[in-house]
Structures are given as structure tokens and as C-alpha cells.
Amino acid sequence: MNPQTPRGRGAASSSLLFVVGHPVSHSLSPAMHNGVIARLGLPLHYVPVDLPPGHLRGFLRIVRAGNFLGGNVTIPYKEEAAALADTRSEAVEVCGAANTLVVRKGKLHAENTDGAGFLDALEAMGWGRRFRRVVLLGAGGAARGIAFALGGAGARGIVLLNRHPRRAERVARLLSGRYPAVAFAGGDLRPQTLREEFRGADLIVQCTSLGILGEWENFPIIDVQKSSRFADIVYRAGGTDLVRRLRARGVKTVGGLPMLAYQAARSFALWTGRDVPGEAFRRLAVKALK
């Protein structure tokens, strides 16, 4: 095989990859993917697309007909992209959210690499992939993908907490149909609920928009047990406010950069057939974040 040509039918004539969202100016994905592309010498280019709401369907028509291998999908389009794709992986079918699109013969296949990438990142840190009891803060596309992966990895209980508890409960019911051996539950984000659910949690994962904004004034820091591990999928230089405060208390923490890198590695393999270590993406992300 020509080392300059990505695998897959039609790959030699396809040259574009993308990340679509609103906004996307903060995204590190172009720096990661274009850095890897340059090192491999591939005839590809990864572009950010800041798309105003209401235009995703039209953009995906261009993708199907254009010079694309595929792309990533971020906030607020993960659910809409899953619905508009022609085919979907099991993770996308169950979760209703896609973060990766792959072009196959003019059709779009939807994948969700968030959950698998999250577990890859934790394993690379030495945390392993299996956690008995997990508390997920949020019920959006990323939280659902992570819950799906954790259920498949052997979690015994997963609690999803959300500002809108009915949404968390719906997601819990949806996932329980796929993993009947896992005890799923939903609830709200009131401090009292957080305190109760944090007890005995092996892993707490922050996936809410409160984390993206960097503000969570009533988060009960002192109720996170030191035996728990805390992951915030939001990435910030030096870690988010929650990561810094919990780390100061002696809680083992990780920010969102490793997950971003390892899900990117899985997306890149889907588009190109090239298995690039997640650590290579992480180093490029760290460099871009400085």
C-alpha cells in the first residue's frame, strides 16, 4: 500500500476532514489532526466549520457530495448528526449522539468515539477501564457515550445527574435496555443529591455545560471522597476550577485533554485506517493549548 494514501475506497481522491459545531474557535482538533497528518505525509487537511444553527442538513449534503473522508461533530450538533446520518454504529443507535462521521460511497456513517476514547485515556493513566460505581454529571451526547462505554466495560451501577432530571432518567432507561445487568439511575444536580450520590463512587465524571462555563458555585467539593477518582471532560490549561480544587484536596483527577486526544485517535483510524497512538494526539494538544 502506498504510505501516502489513506486506506479505503476513494480515499486517494478525498482530501478533507472537518470538525463542525457552534462555536469551534476553541477546538484543538485541527491542531491535533493536522499535526498528525503532516507527520504521516498524508494528502489530507482538517478544517474547522463554525455552523450557525439550522444549517447542518445542508452542510452534510455538501459533505456527502464533496471531497471529504469524514469529520468530527461537537456541541450542539451531536444528536442532530446522529439522526441525519445514513447508518449508525450500535453506540450511536443506543445513545442517540454521534461525534464522528465517516463518508462511505457518498453515504454518512455515524460513530461515537467519546466513550471508547475516554476509557482509552483512563487506561493510559493507569486507572483501568472498569469502575464498579460511577456518577456522571450531565446527560448530553458525551455523557451518553461515556455511560455506554462504561456499561460495556463492566460497571455495576451508573447514576446520571442533570439539571433536567427527566432527561437523565430517560437516558438511564435507554441505556438499561442495552445493559440490563447494570443498575442505571437518573437524578438532579442539587447539592443534596450530589452529596448522596458521591458516597461510594469509584468514578465521578463531569460532562455538564456548567463545566464548560467553568463556574459551579455550589459544587460540594468536600463531599467528594479521596477514594474516588474525578474526570472533567472539559479541557483547560492547568485544569478546570473543579479539577484544581479537588486535586488540592488529594483527590485523583484528570482533565479533558487525554479524552480529547484518545477519541481523536479512534476517529482518525476510522477515516484513514491508520492507528496512531493517542499519546501522539495528546502531545500536539498540549502544545496547542499553551
N, C-alpha and C positions, 0 to 999 in steps of 0.2 A: 504493500500500500504506500502511496506517495505520502511522506510525512508532512507535506504542506497542505494536504487536503483532508477536511473533516470527513468522518465516516458517514455513510447513509446516502441513499439515492438522491441525486440532485444537490448534494452538499457542495460540489465543486463550483456550482453557479450561484450558490447562496452566499451572501456576504454580510448580512446584517443581523444583529441581535438587539434587544431593547429591554428597558425597564419602563413600564407605564404606570403612572399614578398621578396624584394631585395633592400636594406638590411632590416633586422629585429632586429639587435642587440640592437637598441634603444627602442624597443617596451616595453611598460609597461603591455601589455595584459597578458603575462604569470604570472606576479606577481599578477595581479588582479584576474584572473580566478583561479589560483592555491590556492590563499588565500581563496577565497570563497569555493572552493571545499574542502579544509581542514576543514573549519569551519562547513560545512554540513556533512562531513564524507563520501563523495561520492567516489566510486571506479573509479575515472577519473584522467587523467593527461593531462595538456595543454602544448604543446611543440611548440617552435619557429622553423620555417623551412625557412632558407635563401636559396632561389632557384634561380640559375642563369637563365637569360632569355632563352626561348626556351624549357623549361622543364616542364611547367605547365601541359600540357596534360598528360604526363607520370605520374606526381605526382598524379593527380586526378584519374587516373586508380588505383593507389595503394590505395587511399582513398576509392574508391567505393568497392574495394575487401577486404579492411583491417578492423582493429578493431577500426573504427572511428565513432563517433557520428556526427562530422562535424568540422567546423573551421571558422576562420576569414581570409579575404583576404585584403591585403593592397598594397600600391604602389609597383610595377607598374602593378598589375595583376587584378584590379577590372573589367575592361572591358572584358578582355580575359576570366576570370572566369564566367562572365555572359553569354558569348557566348558558353562556353563549358558545362554548366550545362544542366541537362535533363529537368528540369522545372524551371520556374521563377515566382516570385511574380509580381504584377502589377507595383510596384515601379521599379523593375529591368527591366521589359519589356519596360517601358517608358524611364527610364534613361540610360539603356544600361550598368549599372555598378552594381556589387554586392560586398558587404563587408562581407557577411555571407553565408556559405554553410551548408546545413543540409543533412545528409545521411538518405535516406528513402528506405529501402528494396533494397539496392545496387544501388540506383539512387541518383543523387545530385540535391537538390532543392536550388535555389539561392534566397537570400533575400538581402534587403538593409536596415539596421537599422541606417544608418548615419543620415538621415533626422529626423526620429522619435526620435532618441536619442538626437539630437541637440535641438529639441523643448522641450523634457522632461527636459533637463538641464536648458534651459532658464526659463521654468515654475517653476522649483525648486528654481531658484534665485529670483522669483517674477516678472520676466519680462513679463510673459504671453506667449501665443503661436501665437497671431495674430498681424501682423505688416502690416500697410497699404502699405508702400512703402519700398522696400528692394533693396539694391545694393550688389550683390555677386561678389567678386573678384576671378575669376577663372571659368573654365568650365569643370573641370575634374569630376571624379566619385563622390567625396564627395560633390562638389558644386551642381551637378545634383540631388543627393539625397536630399540635403537640400532644393533646389528650389522646388522639387516635394512636400516635406512635407509642406513648407511654402504656396504653392499654395493651397493645400488641407486644410490648416488651415485658409484660408480666406484673404490672401494678395491680394491687388488690383493691384499692379504693382511690377514686379521683373525685374531688369536690371542685365544682366550677362556681365562682362567685362573681357577680356582675352588678353594675349599677341598676340594671333592669333584671331583677331576679327571674322573671318569667322566661326571659331569653336563656338564661343559664340552665333553667330547668328543662327547657325544650332541647337544648344541646345535650344535656345529660341523658334524656330519654332516647335521643337519636343514637348516641354512642353505645348505650346499654344494649341496643338491638344487635350491634356488631360484636360486643364483648360481654356476653351475659354473665361471665364469671367475675367481672369487675363491678364493684359497688360504686355506681355513679350517683352524684347528688348535685343539686344546684342551690344557690342562695344569693344573698345581697352582700354589699360591701360595707355595711355598717361596722364601726369599730367593735361592737359587741360580738358580731358574727365572726369577724376576723380573729378575735381573741379565742373564741371557742374552737374554730377550725384549725388554728395554728397548733393546738395541743397535739403532740404526737405526729406531726407532719415530718416526713423524711425529706420532702422537697416542696418548696414554695416557688411558684413561677409567676412573675409579674408581666402581664400581657395587656394592660389596660391603656386607654388614651391618657389617663392621669399620669401614667409613667412617661408617656411621650412628651407631655407638657412639662414634666419634671417637678410637678407640685402634688403633694399628697399630705396635707397638713395634719390630718387626724389618723395617719397610719400608726398602728400600735407597735412601734419598734421594740419595746421592752417585752412584748409577748411572743416574739419570735425566739424559739428555744435555740440554744447554742448547738444542740444536736441536729438541728435542721440545716438544710442547705438552701440557699436562696439564689435564684436566677432571675435576672431582669433582662427581657429580650430587647429593651431599648439600649442603644449604644451611645456612649458619651466619652469623651477623653477623660480619663481618670475615674470613670464610672458614674452612674446616676447618683442623685442625692440619697436614694434608698440604699444602694449598694455601698456607698461610702459610710453611711451611718451604721449599717449592720456590720460591716467589716470592722469598724471601730469597736463594736461590742464583742468581737471574736466569732461572729457567725461566718461560716464559709460561704463566699459569694462569687458570682460570675456575672459580668455584664453581657450585653447582646452581641458584641463583636465576634466571638467564636461561633455562635449560631449563624450569624450572617455569613461568615466565611464558609462554614461546612455545608450549609444549604446551597450556597453558590457553587461549590464543587460538585454537588449532586446535579444541579441544573446544567452545568457545563458538560457533564458526562452525557446527559440526555440529548443535548443538542449536537455534540461533536463526536461522541464515542470515546473521548479522551478522559482517562482517570487521573486527575490532578489532585494531589493531596490538599485537604482543607487547610493545612498549615500554610501552604503557599498563598492561598487567598487571604488568610488572616494577616500574614506579614504585609501584604500590599494594603490591606485595610488600615492597619495600624499606621503605616507610613502616610496614607492619605488623610487620616484623622488628625495628624499633628498640625 
